[in-house]
Amino acid sequence: VGLDDERFAEHVARRAVDEGWSVRRIEEAVKARRGAPTAPAAIRELRPPALFELEQRLAEQLGAKVEIQYRNDRGRMVIHYGSVAELERLYRRLLG
């Protein structure tokens, strides 16, 4: 993926395999890490790189796929789960 940080490269590779990332998503992760724009501003609004990092940390802490959708300084967070049991686990993790 063209990263000097081997640990981060391995992290991106694991997430890409586990979550079925597209090549575009992997490129976005690498560019976000470098602080480079991920797409022309005229096409879409850029997510601040900090949001990508936060998305990764949340996913690691929760043990579930997390998506942060961002637009006009607002957004939503989507937490994916695969079963009712996993939803209950996430509920307990979030609310104690």
ZAMARGU-4260 file (C-alpha; in steps of 0.2 Angstrom, whole numbers, plus 5000, padded with zeros to 4 digits):
<rodrens>
0) 5000/5000/5000 | 5015/5011/5000 | 5016/5015/5018 | 5032/5017/5028 | 5023/5013/5044
5) 5023/4994/5044 | 5011/4992/5059 | 4998/5003/5051 | 5000/4994/5034 | 4997/4978/5042
10) 4982/4986/5051 | 4975/4992/5035 | 4977/4975/5027 | 4968/4966/5041 | 4954/4978/5040
15) 4953/4977/5021 | 4952/4958/5022 | 4940/4957/5037 | 4928/4970/5030 | 4930/4967/5012
20) 4936/4984/5007 | 4938/4990/4989 | 4954/4996/4982 | 4947/5013/4983 | 4944/5012/5001
25) 4962/5006/5004 | 4968/5020/4995 | 4958/5032/5005 | 4965/5025/5021 | 4982/5027/5015
30) 4979/5045/5009 | 4970/5049/5025 | 4985/5043/5035 | 4997/5054/5024 | 4985/5069/5026
35) 4983/5070/5007 | 4966/5074/4999 | 4956/5058/4994 | 4946/5065/4980 | 4944/5082/4971
40) 4933/5094/4982 | 4921/5097/4968 | 4916/5079/4968 | 4914/5076/4986 | 4918/5084/5003
45) 4934/5078/5011 | 4933/5069/5027 | 4945/5076/5040 | 4959/5063/5042 | 4955/5062/5061
50) 4938/5055/5057 | 4946/5040/5048 | 4957/5037/5063 | 4942/5038/5075 | 4932/5026/5064
55) 4947/5014/5066 | 4948/5015/5084 | 4930/5013/5087 | 4930/4998/5076 | 4944/4990/5086
60) 4936/4994/5103 | 4919/4988/5098 | 4925/4973/5088 | 4913/4978/5074 | 4913/4987/5058
65) 4910/5006/5061 | 4907/5019/5047 | 4907/5038/5050 | 4898/5047/5037 | 4903/5065/5036
70) 4895/5080/5027 | 4894/5099/5030 | 4902/5097/5048 | 4889/5084/5052 | 4886/5066/5050
75) 4881/5049/5057 | 4890/5034/5064 | 4885/5017/5058 | 4889/5002/5068 | 4887/4985/5059
80) 4882/4969/5068 | 4879/4952/5062 | 4866/4945/5074 | 4855/4949/5088 | 4868/4942/5100
85) 4881/4953/5093 | 4869/4968/5095 | 4867/4964/5113 | 4886/4963/5115 | 4888/4980/5107
90) 4874/4987/5118 | 4883/4981/5134 | 4899/4987/5128 | 4892/5005/5124 | 4881/5007/5139
95) 4890/4996/5152
</rodrens>
